[in-house]
Amino acid sequence: DGLKSVLLNSTPVLDSEGNTNISGVTVVFRAGEQEQTPPEGFESSGSETVLGTEVKYDTPITRTITSANIDRLRITFGVQALVETTSKGDRNPSEVRLLVQIQRNGGWVTEKDITIKGKTTSQYLASVVVGNLPPRPFNIRMRRMTPDSTTDQLQNKTLWSSYTEIIDVKQCYPNTALVGVQVDSEQFGSQQVSRNYHLRGRILQVPSNYNPQTRQYSGIWDGTLKPAYSNNMAWCLWDMLTHPRYGMGKRLGAADVDKWALYVIGQYCDQSVPDGSGGTEPRITCNAYLTTQRKAWDVLSDFCSAMRCMPVWNGQTLTFVQDRPSDKVWTYNRSNVVMPDDGAPFRYSFSALKDRHNAVEVNWIDPDNGWETATELVEDTQAIARYGRNVTKMDAFGCT
């Protein structure tokens, strides 16, 4: 939904009616193609190192820069508060002076002479950019020129928040989905601007007779696939298993995964069930970000647990067995079983009582609460009344 899906400090740039909440925002999006163009307006890239160190009058803070590829440095600094309180309780503005210095030819050279003036009772940050850098490695330091406050009436602690190593080059970032945002920082004052995005996700390979929008299947599937967006859990799993770059495709080929079993599982996932609000929704969907490298088995187990199935290697392919309603295979009763010599009836065994949970706390992602994690308690009241409460906890993978 364009700028409706871009949130700055948890506020969408445009509201649901298309009205502007935050003005002066420019957004550039790249979907992660192999040959995508560099994002316009972002002719440099930077790597930030966070310090968060207080700068005192008699203790300059020094760091060593070793990267040979950087062209500039962005120095972010500020005050924890800047206010002077009189004996009558009045709060007046104050000021502090800082120097950004680089060691050149053995001596310290002042690159930026900074004076922060004004009044604030909370943290205020600003930044300057330093160019014309000397050969690497070199030292850079921040020095406070204003004596430290010795009284509670004057609050003027200074800090070196971070430095960013900047490379001036246009990069296209192949195979990487990215968003570039430009916004006037004055709208946010001294706040750090957080960015969040509501994205649909990847284009997957889905059955050729499948419409992911309507979740309808036409005719008999011939086994071929087509590219389309889908949040069907079965085809998200297929993508993870067979993709050669970020999935398991270098170990498993398409012929090594039972797509016919996934086809049936995908149909079961698409069946409509009550949504609890008078409407319907698909039985199982996948709404998850895989943002960190994990063991393949752990990711596979997460997908299968959400689909109520188990992965099984049958000697030739990786197939899947799902817990879903199905026709009876065979009915066993006294007339078609061999009774033991003692004539004893069927013997039944059960799991231990401590392993039979009757309440579960489920963690899931709530889209109505800013996509934050929420916890849902589900109970079997009859079992609790009979055996007492036995609670377990779980994370619902891909559940919103």
N, C-alpha and C positions, 0 to 999 in steps of 0.2 A: 504493500500500500504506500510506497514511496516514503515521503517525510512523515506519514502517520506511524511508520514502523521504526523511526529513529527517535530515541529517547535520550535527552540530556538531563542529567540529575533526576532521572525517573519521570521526566515530563516529555510527552511526545511533541515534536516540532509543530505538527498540525494535529488538531483534535479530530474526533470522529466525523465532524461536519465539514472538515476542510479549513477551519479557521486557524489562524496563526497563533500559536502559543509562544514561540520564540522566533524573533525576527532575525534577518541577516545571516541565515544558515545556508552554507553551500555543501552539498554532499556529492561525492563521486564514488560510484560502486563498480567493482570488477568481480565477475562471477567465478574466477578461478580457472580460466581456459589456458591452454598451453601457449597460445600466441596472442594473449590479450595486450592491449596498448597500455603504456604508462598512464597513471591517473593524472589528469590535468590539474595544475596548481600545486602539485607536490613534487617539485624538482629536486628534493633532497630527502634523505632518510636519516634517522637518528637513533642512537642507542643510549638510553638514560641510565645513569648510575645514581641511586638514591643514597644520600648521606644523612640528612636530618641532624646535623651537628651544630651545636651552639658555637658561635664565634665570639670570643672574649677579647677585651682590649689588649691584654698582654700575651695572648695565645693565638697567633694566626693558624688557620687550618690549611694544610698543604696536601696536595695529591699529585701523583705522577701519571702523566699521559704517555702511553707506549704505542698506541695504534698508529701505524704509518699511513693509513688510508684516509684519515679524516681531514676535512678542510676547515671546519670551524668548531667552536665550542659554545654551547648555550649554558650560561651559569644562572641557576635559579636560587634566589636568596630571599630574605625577608625578615620580619619581626614577629615575635610571639604576641606582642602587644606594644602599642606606642601611645602612652598617655601619661600626663603629669597631673596629680591630684593636689590641690592646694589645701591649706589648713581649714578652709571654709567648706571644703568638699567639692569645689569646682574642678572639672576635668578639662585640662587644656592640651592643645597639641604640643608635640615635641619633635625632635629630629635626631637621627643618627647618621654617621658617615662611615662608609665602607670603601675599601680599595680591592680591586681585582688585579693581581700582579702575576707576571710570568717571568721565570728566570731565563734571562738571555745573556750568553757569554759570561756566565758566572755571577751576574748581578740581577737584582729584582727590578723589573720595569713595570710601572703602573699602566695597565691597559684601560681600566675603567675606574673613574672616581665617582662614587654613587652617594647621593644624599637622599634619605627617605624622610619626608616631612609629612606631618598630618597627625590625625588622632584615630586610633582604633583600639578596641578592647579585645580583639581576637586576632588570630594569625593573618598576616598579610604577606603575600609572595609576589615577587616580580622577577624579571629575567633580563639579561643582557647577552649579546652575542659577541664573541671575540674571534677575530680573523687574523690572517697573517701569522700563522703559528710557526714556531721555530722547528728545527729538525727534532725528530723523536729519538729517545725519550726526553721529556722536559717536565719541569715542575710548575704547577700553578697553585696560587694560594689566595685566600680571602683574609683580609686584615681589617680589623675594626679600629677606627681612629677616634671614636668617641669613648671616653672613659665609662666603665661599667657602672650601673646604678648601685648605690649603697643603701638605698632607702626604699621602702614599699610605696612611697608616694610617686616614684618615677619608675614606670615599667617600660623598658626599651631593650629587652633581650633580642639579639640578632642570631640568625642561623643561616647556614649554607644548606639549602634543601637538597640540591642535586646538581649534576652536570650532565649534559647531553653531547655525545660525540656525533657530529653531523657530517655526512658525506653528500656532496653536491653532485648528484648524478640521477638521471631519469631511469627508474627501474620498473619493469613490467610485472615482476613477481609471478612468474608462470606457475600454474597449478595452485594458486593461492587466492582464495576469495578474500577481498579486502574492501574496507570502506574508509574513505578520506573525508574528514569533516573540518570545515572552517567556520568559526563562529566568533563574534565579537566578545572577548572575555570581559568587557566592562559590564555586560548584563549580569554577570555572576559575582562581581566584586572579588573578594579574596577566596571564594570557594574553588576547590578543585572540581573540574567538570568531569563527571562520569558519563560514559557513553554505553548505551545498550541498543540492541537491534532485534527486531522481530523478523526472523527469516523463515522461509518455507523449508529450505534445505536442498539436498542434492537432486539432480536428475538421475534416475535409476534405469536399469533395464527391467521391463515388466512384460508379461505375456502379450503377444500381438493381438489377442482377442479381448483384451481387458481395457476398460475405460476407467482410469483412476479417479476421475472427477465424479462419475455417477456410481462407481464401484460395481458396474455391471459387466457380465461376461457374455460374449456372443458366440454361439456355435461351439464347435469342437476345437480345442487348441492343438495346433500343429507343432508345438514345441519351439517356435521362433519367438524372439524377443524384440522389443522396440524401446527407444528412450522416452521417458516421461517422468514428470514429478509424481511421487507417490509416498505416502506415509504408511503403506501396508507393511507390517512388521516382517512378513515372509520375504518380500523383495528387498527390503532394507538389509536383511540378513544375507540374501544372495549377493548383493552388491559388496558387502563386507568380505564375504568368503572368496569372491572371484576376481575382485579388482586387483591388478598387478602392482599398483603403486602404493596405495595406503592399506589394502586389505591383505588377504592370504593368497592372492592370485598367482604368486610365484611358486607357491607350494601346491595349491589346488587349482586344477583347470576346471572349466565348465563341465567337462565330462565326469569329473570326480564328485560332483554334488548332485543329489537327486532332486532335480527341478520339478519332477512330477509330484513328489511328495510335498514340496513347497507350494505347488499350485493348489492342492487340496487344502493345505493349511491356510493359504492366503484367502481362499473363499470363505473358510470358517471365520477368519479374522474380520472379513467385510460384512458379515451378517449383522443386521440391525438389531439393537437391543434397547430397552428403555434407558433414557439418560437421567432419570430421577426428577425431571422437571416437566414431565408431560410430553416430551418429544422422544426422538430416537437418536442413536449414534452408532457408529461401527463398534463391533465387539472389542477389537484390539487395534490400536494404532501405535506407531512409533514416533515419538517426539523427543529426540535426545540429541545431544552434542557429544561426539567423541573427540575430546580436546587434548587428551594426553595419551602417550604410548602405554599400552597395557599388554599383558600376556593374551595371546590369541584365544586360549581356552577360557579365560575369564570373560572375555567379550562374548564369545559364543554362548557361554552359559547364561549370561545376562539376557541375550536375545531369546534363547529357548525358554527361559523361565517366564518371560513375559508372554510367550505364545502357548504356555502350558505344554511344552513338548520336550523331548529328550533327543540329543544327537546320538546316532548309532552308526558305527562303521561296520558294514555288512560284508566286508572282504573285498568289495569292488568300488563302492561309492559311500559317501557320507549321506546318510538318509536320516529321517526324523520321524518320531512316533509321538503323536499328539493325544492328549487326554481330551476327547470330545465325544459326544453321543454317537453311537454307531449301532448297526444291526447286530443281533446276537449271532455268534459264530456256532455255538453248540450249547445245548442245555443238559446239565448233569443232574441226575436224580437217582433214587435207589434202584430203579429198574435197569439202568445202563452202566452201573459201576460194580466192581467186584468188592464184596464186603470182606473184611478180614476174618480169620478163622474164629475169633472170639465173638463175631457178630456185632461188634460195637458200631454205633452209628458214625456219621461224619465227625471228625475232630476239627475244632476251630482253634485258631491261635490269633492273638491280637498283639498290637504294639504295647509297650509299657505305658502306664497311665501318665508318667511324667513327660512322655513324648507326644501326648495328645493335647495340643493347644486348643483352647476355646476362646481366645481373644488375641487379636493381632493389631499392632500399631504400625500403620503403613505410611511411609514417607513418600510424597509425590509432589509434582510441580503444579502449583495452582495459577493458571493464567489470569484469574480474576483478582489475584493479589500480587500483581507485578511479577509473575513468574517466580515467586519465592517458594521455598520448600514448605509444604504444609503436612500435617500429620492427621491421619484419619484412624479412628478406633472402630474396629469391627468385632462384634461379640456374638457368641452362641449362648444366649441367656439360659436355655434349658440345660446345656452341658455345664455351665457355670453353677447353676443351682444344684446339680447332681454331684459334680466332682470338685467344685471349687475353682477359682480363677487360675488359669495357667496361660500367661501372656508371652507372646513372642513379638519380635520386631523385624521389619523388613523394609527394603527400599524397592519401590515399584519402578523398574527400569523403563524409561520412555513413556511414563504415564503422566498425562495432564488432565 
